């Protein structure tokens, strides 16, 4: 499995490096242009807008590139090599998932840190990093909420990737060697809708929530602030009027269970149902 991970990284690192280089160059240009240009102009607005579009399109293309790496294994000749390795279906899927998470995490961290560096370089005020940290501490930056959001985002991304791979495997097994465009995407949308609906039902059946800010556990009527509901891959989450974040404990555990089952199901399909 380790060798397959290294092989996947070697096969993708040039593309990822090119994406990072393009995004960082455009980001630098955006900050430099906005800082050195006095007053707004149509050209400046067009430059920033086009740069933003290119960055967004590049990141979207990267997501599709990484995701389609698994689809190529299912339909192209490279699958003969991968699926004949002395690995189980779960190990093959695990290697694909680990590499995808490595690339997404790397992109997220590098881009976020680069934005902080650009803000530090191009800020019009003479301020040190220690002063920035002290300011964040003074305004009471909700580190618990930030850490929880990072964890939930990672869990959400992992479950979403597993569900995408499961949808691709279902499409491949159902229609054998026929390539039917984005059928896997339609399967993914249907599965995602069904899971979201079942998450809401689980949350209604067991309406106990954890408040990230205070680590209080209770029913929704025990909290005295209004909420709006969001449903993600990791479960039902509510955001309060005062920034408080609650998530339903039962739906979160249920979502983790769905992720585990779809992972095992995808591994089973790879190992026993894929006809090379």
C-alpha positions, 0 to 999 in steps of 0.5 A: 500500500505504501508503494502505491501511495508513493507511485500516486504521489510521483504521478501527480506532484508535477500537476499539483506543483504547477497549480500551486505556482499558478495560484501563488503567482496570480495571488501575488499579482492581485495583492501587488496590483491592488496595493500599488494602484491608486483609486479604482479603475475598470482595468483593475477591477477586470484584472482582479475579477479575471484572476479570481476566476482563473484561481477558482477554475484552477482549483476546480480543475485540480479537484476534478483531476484528483477525483478522476484519477480513481475513475481512470483506474476503473475504465482505462488500461492503467486499471489492469496494473492497479487491480492486479497488485497484491492488495485488497480493494480497501487498500487500493481505495485507502491509498487513493483516498490518502493521496487525495487528502494529502494534496487537498490539505497541502493546497489548503495550507499553502494557499492560506499561509501564502495569503497571510504572508501577502497580507503581512507584506502588502499591509499599509501599516508597520505591524509585526507578527507578534502584534497581529497575534496579540490583537487576535488574542485581545478580540477573543478569537474563537480558537475552539470554533476554528479547530472544530471547523477544521476538524469538521471540514476534514471529516466532511471532505473525507466522507465526500471523497468516499461517497464520490468513489463509491458512486464511481464504483457503482456506475462502473459495476452497473454498466460494466465497460460502458462510459456514460458521461457523468452518470457517477455524478448523478448517482452521487447527487442522489446518494447525497440527497438521501443521506442528507434526508436521513441525517435530518431524520436522525437529528429529529429522533435524537435531538441532542447537540454539542455547543462547540464554544462551551462544550455543553450538551443538550436539546435544542430548546435548552439553548437560548439563541436562534439558529439556522440549520446546515446539513453537511456530509458530517451531519446536522449543524446549527449556527446561532445568532451569536456565532455559537456552533452546535452539531447534532451528536447522533447525526455526526456519528451516523455520518461517520458510520455511512462513511465507513460503510461506503468505504468498505462497500467501495473496497468490496466492489473493487475487489470482487465486482470490477471486471477487468 
